[in-house]
Amino acid sequence: MKKLLNTLYVTTQGAYLSKEGECVLVSVERQVRLRLPVHTIGGIVCFGNVSCSPFLMGFCAEKDVGLSFLTENGRFLARIKGEVSGNVLLRRQQFRMADDEIISASVARSCLIGKIANSRTVLQRFLRDHGSDLDEPVRNVSGRLEKTFDRLKRAMALDELRGIEGDSAGDYFSVFDNLITAQKEDFMFSCRNRRPPLDKVNALLSFLYTLLAHDVSSALESVGLDPAVGFLHRDRPGRDSLALDIMEEMRSFIADRLALSMINLRQIAAGEFKTSESGAVTMDDNARKKILVAYQERKRDEIMHPYLNEKISVGLIPFVQSLLLARFIRGDIDAYPPFIWR
């Protein structure tokens, strides 16, 4: 099993990353603030005005350490990577299967089965822990998701699957505000919005989804798959469509639950967000650091993987699912088994 390595998140504006021997150095105003051996790092994510030496970029590519650049608010800009890993035959088979509507629908259906099952489990856990007579909308949506899950037991076309994905996401987010039990006046949620997020909850969700997308893309590359060629999400320049496919199973379990926990446990405050004149909501550096720490801690939690029947870290779920997808594409298993939280 692959070792879970830390991701280095650099949020300090003006920081400069360089190479010293086998170590990554982080300097601010010419003062070394951090020195880390490269073998302890799984990836580096730079936010905003953070620069890197060309030698470090080449070193990271050589050592298979993902190096990503995001805006200060978490919008993805670019990623540096070395030679494409894995067997070229695997990628060629991935491309052929992605061009086949029937196979694409089969993989997409598996991803949606995982997404809807995990979204419903989030609602069911809420009803178990906090449910009251006032939570009838949550029960109704949970029931609808269960019926949708049953519908997905039969094969269907891609367009129908995309319609189901949109409807189920709309249902789920229609009661997301009910899951917020603390700081209700400060963290109100009406609907999912992005580019830009228009409220604090959406800003938090978007930031966590960006972190998760980075991890899934890196995992796909590590097993030799192309993150840009998906099955449910079709090809689009500049978009990691396959990463978005695999993310669907993990959004509610990893990102949504973490966002709700941080709000409900008052680990993040309304004062750490600001609204621009255009209505876009962003978070300050202190909030980002809190979220990054919480996300790293979440990745260290252990669960029993339902398919492997083996205890793994949450942070390894993207890698395991990428590995299972690669096995399906090679023909080692009959279908792609989605991650379903139990």
HELIX and SHEET records of a PDB file:
HELIX    1   1 VAL A   38  THR A   40  5                                   3    
HELIX    2   2 PRO A   54  GLU A   62  1                                   9    
HELIX    3   3 VAL A   88  ALA A   98  1                                  11    
HELIX    4   4 GLU A  101  HIS A  130  1                                  30    
HELIX    5   5 ASP A  133  ASP A  135  5                                   3    
HELIX    6   6 GLU A  136  ARG A  151  1                                  16    
HELIX    7   7 LEU A  158  SER A  174  1                                  17    
HELIX    8   8 PHE A  176  LEU A  179  5                                   4    
HELIX    9   9 LYS A  200  SER A  222  1                                  23    
HELIX   10  10 SER A  241  MET A  247  1                                   7    
HELIX   11  11 ARG A  251  ASP A  256  3                                   6    
HELIX   12  12 ARG A  257  ASN A  264  1                                   8    
HELIX   13  13 ALA A  270  GLU A  272  5                                   3    
HELIX   14  14 ASP A  285  ARG A  300  1                                  16    
HELIX   15  15 VAL A  314  LEU A  316  5                                   3    
HELIX   16  16 ILE A  317  ARG A  330  1                                  14    
SHEET    1   A 4 ASN A   6  VAL A  10  0                                        
SHEET    2   A 4 ILE A  41  PHE A  47  1                                        
SHEET    3   A 4 GLY A  66  LEU A  70  1                                        
SHEET    4   A 4 PHE A  76  ILE A  80 -1                                        
SHEET    1   B 4 GLN A  31  PRO A  37  0                                        
SHEET    2   B 4 CYS A  23  VAL A  28 -1                                        
SHEET    3   B 4 TYR A  16  GLU A  20 -1                                        
SHEET    4   B 4 SER A  51  CYS A  52  1                                        
SHEET    1   C 2 PHE A 273  THR A 275  0                                        
SHEET    2   C 2 VAL A 281  MET A 283 -1                                        
SHEET    1   D 2 GLU A 302  HIS A 305  0                                        
SHEET    2   D 2 GLU A 310  SER A 313 -1                                        
END                                                                             
